Amino acid sequence: MRYTDIAIVGGGLAGSIAAAMLGRAGISTIVIDPHPVYPPDFRCEKLGGAQLDILRKTGLAEAVLRATTHDRDVWIARFGYLVDKKPSDQYGILYDTLVNTLRAEIPPEVEFIHAKATAIATSTERQRIKLSDGEEISARLVVMANGLNKGLRRTLGIKNRVISECHSVTIGFDLAPVGRAAFAFPALTFYPQRSRDRMAYLSLFPIGSVMHANLMVYRKLDDPWFQQMREAPEAALRSLMPRLGRITGDFKVVGPVKIRPADLYVAEGHRQPGVVLVGDAFCTSCPAGGTGTDRVFTDVERLCNVHIPNWLTTPGMGQDKIASFYDDPQKTAIDAWSTNKAFHLRALSTRNGPIWRARRWARFIVRAGQGQIRQFRTARRSPPSRAHPSSSQRMA
């Protein structure tokens, strides 16, 4: 039997950040995950904006940013027309690179056990975890950071309430120019031309020397278009976005096409003593909304910077302590915002009523206006070009 204050089940994004933060704070911690090196996994592939602000509160942002590729500028296309070129704060990074970078920041004092948690017994005092290798761990608190793996949570009576099955589908692949060394744009966000295409957007961004693509659509998995996307991806992309080639030029899809559906669900029966759920273990986000990392970073930052240090100062780990995390105003706000954005973006992309058409055109007009203003200001800041003197002027 090993004893610790905190046992983290799952060494993905949420679990690795929590382990690094708690280890740096000197809190006795054990991480349980079967993978010594986190394997390739098609998930979050970009960071930026408010996500970095939250990540900085964990103390891990600089290490992560060193492993990313900053696109610096992004072109915006709506209805098939280029409407803006603006500065960007987006950083590309593959999910397994992100997790393994965070794992490298975990202090050596944190024990990492390469096994699976097979059973758990909770109470108001200490929690008992049985591992696949026969070992057992006793902890004051168990942090469930095991993402979409539901089995262990079900043994505690924790269920997932699905609020939107196959809410969106994310497609990932690499794109390369044909007949040219590189694309003209540093990064590109291409919004759909027609609501009937059931598409949120195509995002092209660099990771290292490769132009990576995330295509977000709202389709059922039995849609024949997915089979075309696997077998003839260039043709599938051109049929979905007829004007894409005007901006990208000729292109080809390189490597495998990855397809990942996303269900939206939230945990129920989770307010129990001795165990707390973070990230996808608690609820999922729509990848098209880009809010998943906001939620994970907020969950872990609040838990490890605020709640766990407070909980450990007094005996026990009752339900009242655990409830203070789930009721944290910053957490509840980010969870609600994430869910609302998921449904709003889907409606904005797929509904065809007059209000939604007006909203799409309004976004087009606003973006086009912003692009024109940005272009005008850039032209005014640019120094005038010096004309070369004529031969007669040089002779004079």
ZAMARGU-4260 file (C-alpha; in steps of 0.2 Angstrom, whole numbers, plus 5000, padded with zeros to 4 digits):
<rodrens>
0) 5000/5000/5000 | 5007/5017/4995 | 5001/5033/5004 | 4999/5050/4996 | 4989/5066/4998
5) 4983/5066/4980 | 4981/5052/4967 | 4978/5058/4949 | 4970/5045/4938 | 4975/5049/4920
10) 4991/5057/4913 | 4983/5067/4898 | 4982/5085/4897 | 4972/5089/4913 | 4982/5075/4923
15) 4999/5081/4918 | 4996/5099/4922 | 4989/5095/4939 | 5004/5084/4943 | 5016/5097/4938
20) 5007/5111/4948 | 5005/5100/4964 | 5022/5093/4963 | 5029/5111/4961 | 5019/5116/4977
25) 5027/5102/4987 | 5010/5092/4988 | 5013/5073/4989 | 5006/5067/4973 | 5005/5050/4963
30) 5000/5049/4944 | 4992/5033/4937 | 4993/5031/4918 | 4998/5016/4908 | 5008/5025/4895
35) 5026/5030/4899 | 5026/5041/4884 | 5009/5049/4879 | 5004/5041/4862 | 4998/5050/4846
40) 4980/5056/4849 | 4969/5067/4838 | 4963/5081/4850 | 4967/5099/4853 | 4980/5105/4840
45) 4980/5124/4843 | 4982/5136/4858 | 4979/5155/4859 | 4970/5170/4866 | 4962/5168/4883
50) 4969/5150/4884 | 4986/5156/4886 | 4981/5168/4899 | 4974/5154/4910 | 4989/5143/4906
55) 5001/5156/4913 | 4992/5155/4930 | 4998/5137/4930 | 5016/5142/4928 | 5018/5131/4913
60) 5015/5142/4898 | 5033/5146/4894 | 5038/5128/4892 | 5022/5124/4881 | 5025/5139/4870
65) 5043/5133/4866 | 5036/5118/4859 | 5023/5127/4848 | 5023/5135/4831 | 5016/5153/4830
70) 5007/5157/4814 | 5009/5176/4817 | 4996/5181/4804 | 4980/5173/4798 | 4969/5176/4783
75) 4950/5176/4784 | 4938/5170/4771 | 4919/5171/4771 | 4908/5165/4757 | 4923/5161/4747
80) 4930/5178/4747 | 4946/5184/4757 | 4940/5198/4768 | 4954/5201/4781 | 4972/5198/4785
85) 4975/5200/4803 | 4988/5197/4817 | 4986/5180/4826 | 4990/5174/4843 | 4987/5155/4838
90) 5000/5142/4842 | 5000/5125/4833 | 5005/5110/4843 | 5000/5091/4841 | 4991/5085/4856
95) 5004/5071/4861 | 5018/5084/4860 | 5008/5095/4871 | 5005/5082/4884 | 5023/5075/4884
100) 5030/5093/4885 | 5019/5095/4901 | 5025/5079/4908 | 5043/5084/4906 | 5038/5098/4919
105) 5032/5086/4932 | 5045/5087/4947 | 5054/5070/4950 | 5046/5070/4968 | 5029/5065/4959
110) 5028/5047/4957 | 5022/5040/4940 | 5015/5023/4941 | 5013/5015/4923 | 4997/5005/4927
115) 4978/5006/4926 | 4966/5010/4940 | 4954/4995/4940 | 4944/4999/4956 | 4941/5013/4968
120) 4933/5014/4985 | 4929/5032/4992 | 4925/5039/5009 | 4926/5056/5019 | 4943/5052/5025
125) 4954/5041/5013 | 4952/5034/4996 | 4958/5017/4991 | 4963/5013/4973 | 4967/4996/4966
130) 4979/4995/4951 | 4981/4982/4937 | 4997/4977/4943 | 4990/4972/4960 | 4996/4987/4969
135) 4985/4998/4980 | 4986/5016/4984 | 4978/5026/4998 | 4975/5044/4995 | 4966/5059/5004
140) 4959/5064/4987 | 4957/5056/4970 | 4958/5067/4954 | 4949/5059/4940 | 4957/5065/4924
145) 4954/5050/4913 | 4945/5059/4900 | 4932/5049/4890 | 4936/5032/4899 | 4920/5030/4908
150) 4922/5012/4916 | 4930/5018/4933 | 4918/5032/4935 | 4903/5020/4933 | 4909/5009/4947
155) 4906/5025/4958 | 4888/5027/4951 | 4894/5042/4941 | 4885/5043/4924 | 4886/5054/4908
160) 4871/5063/4903 | 4872/5065/4884 | 4865/5083/4879 | 4870/5082/4860 | 4875/5065/4852
165) 4888/5067/4838 | 4887/5086/4840 | 4901/5089/4828 | 4915/5080/4819 | 4933/5085/4817
170) 4943/5080/4802 | 4962/5082/4803 | 4975/5081/4789 | 4990/5089/4782 | 4989/5100/4766
175) 5003/5104/4754 | 5004/5116/4739 | 5006/5108/4722 | 5019/5116/4710 | 5025/5129/4724
180) 5036/5128/4739 | 5023/5135/4751 | 5006/5143/4752 | 5004/5162/4751 | 4996/5163/4768
185) 5004/5160/4785 | 4987/5153/4791 | 4969/5153/4785 | 4952/5151/4792 | 4939/5147/4778
190) 4921/5149/4783 | 4907/5139/4773 | 4898/5146/4758 | 4882/5138/4761 | 4872/5132/4776
195) 4867/5116/4768 | 4885/5110/4768 | 4884/5108/4787 | 4902/5115/4790 | 4908/5126/4804
200) 4925/5131/4796 | 4942/5125/4789 | 4957/5130/4799 | 4974/5129/4791 | 4989/5132/4802
205) 5007/5128/4803 | 5015/5115/4815 | 5033/5115/4812 | 5036/5115/4793 | 5019/5107/4789
210) 5003/5115/4785 | 4990/5106/4796 | 4971/5107/4794 | 4956/5105/4805 | 4940/5104/4796
215) 4924/5105/4807 | 4908/5099/4801 | 4890/5094/4807 | 4886/5078/4799 | 4880/5060/4804
220) 4894/5047/4804 | 4885/5037/4791 | 4885/5052/4778 | 4893/5046/4762 | 4904/5061/4761
225) 4916/5054/4775 | 4920/5039/4764 | 4924/5051/4750 | 4935/5061/4762 | 4945/5046/4766
230) 4946/5040/4748 | 4947/5056/4737 | 4950/5070/4750 | 4955/5083/4737 | 4939/5080/4727
235) 4929/5080/4744 | 4936/5097/4749 | 4933/5105/4732 | 4915/5099/4732 | 4912/5106/4750
240) 4922/5123/4747 | 4922/5127/4728 | 4931/5143/4730 | 4944/5137/4742 | 4957/5135/4727
245) 4956/5153/4723 | 4965/5157/4740 | 4975/5141/4742 | 4980/5137/4724 | 4981/5119/4719
250) 4984/5108/4734 | 4985/5089/4739 | 4981/5080/4756 | 4996/5072/4763 | 4996/5057/4775
255) 4981/5050/4784 | 4964/5058/4786 | 4959/5057/4804 | 4940/5058/4809 | 4934/5061/4827
260) 4916/5063/4832 | 4912/5073/4848 | 4897/5069/4859 | 4892/5083/4872 | 4889/5076/4889
265) 4890/5081/4907 | 4893/5070/4923 | 4879/5066/4935 | 4881/5059/4952 | 4898/5066/4954
270) 4896/5076/4970 | 4904/5063/4981 | 4917/5063/4995 | 4935/5060/4991 | 4934/5061/4972
275) 4934/5076/4960 | 4932/5076/4941 | 4941/5088/4929 | 4942/5091/4910 | 4932/5078/4899
280) 4929/5067/4914 | 4917/5080/4920 | 4910/5086/4904 | 4915/5088/4885 | 4916/5103/4874
285) 4913/5105/4855 | 4930/5105/4846 | 4923/5117/4833 | 4920/5130/4847 | 4938/5129/4852
290) 4934/5130/4871 | 4940/5113/4877 | 4957/5119/4883 | 4949/5134/4891 | 4939/5122/4902
295) 4953/5110/4906 | 4965/5124/4910 | 4952/5133/4921 | 4947/5116/4930 | 4965/5112/4934
300) 4971/5130/4938 | 4956/5132/4951 | 4958/5115/4958 | 4977/5116/4961 | 4979/5134/4965
305) 4964/5137/4976 | 4954/5122/4981 | 4967/5108/4985 | 4978/5119/4996 | 4963/5124/5006
310) 4956/5106/5007 | 4972/5099/5014 | 4973/5112/5028 | 4959/5103/5038 | 4955/5084/5041
315) 4943/5075/5029 | 4938/5076/5011 | 4919/5077/5013 | 4906/5081/5000 | 4905/5099/5005
320) 4924/5102/5001 | 4921/5094/4984 | 4906/5104/4980 | 4916/5120/4982 | 4926/5116/4966
325) 4910/5112/4956 | 4902/5128/4962 | 4918/5139/4959 | 4911/5154/4949 | 4925/5154/4937
330) 4923/5136/4933 | 4904/5137/4931 | 4906/5152/4920 | 4918/5144/4908 | 4907/5128/4907
335) 4892/5138/4903 | 4901/5148/4890 | 4908/5133/4882 | 4891/5124/4880 | 4882/5140/4874
340) 4896/5143/4861 | 4894/5125/4855 | 4876/5126/4851 | 4877/5144/4845 | 4890/5140/4832
345) 4881/5125/4826 | 4865/5135/4823 | 4875/5149/4815 | 4883/5137/4803 | 4868/5126/4798
350) 4851/5135/4801 | 4844/5144/4786 | 4830/5155/4793 | 4830/5174/4790 | 4838/5178/4807
355) 4853/5166/4804 | 4856/5171/4786 | 4856/5190/4792 | 4868/5185/4806 | 4880/5177/4793
360) 4879/5192/4781 | 4882/5203/4796 | 4898/5194/4800 | 4904/5195/4782 | 4901/5214/4781
365) 4909/5217/4798 | 4924/5206/4794 | 4926/5214/4777 | 4925/5231/4784 | 4938/5227/4797
370) 4949/5220/4783 | 4948/5236/4773 | 4952/5247/4788 | 4967/5236/4793 | 4973/5237/4775
375) 4971/5256/4774 | 4981/5258/4791 | 4995/5246/4785 | 4997/5256/4769 | 4998/5272/4778
380) 5011/5265/4790 | 5022/5258/4775 | 5036/5270/4770 | 5034/5276/4752 | 5044/5267/4739
385) 5059/5277/4732 | 5058/5279/4713 | 5074/5275/4704 | 5081/5290/4695 | 5080/5290/4676
390) 5096/5289/4666 | 5096/5307/4662 | 5094/5312/4681 | 5109/5301/4685 | 5120/5309/4671
395) 5115/5326/4678
</rodrens>
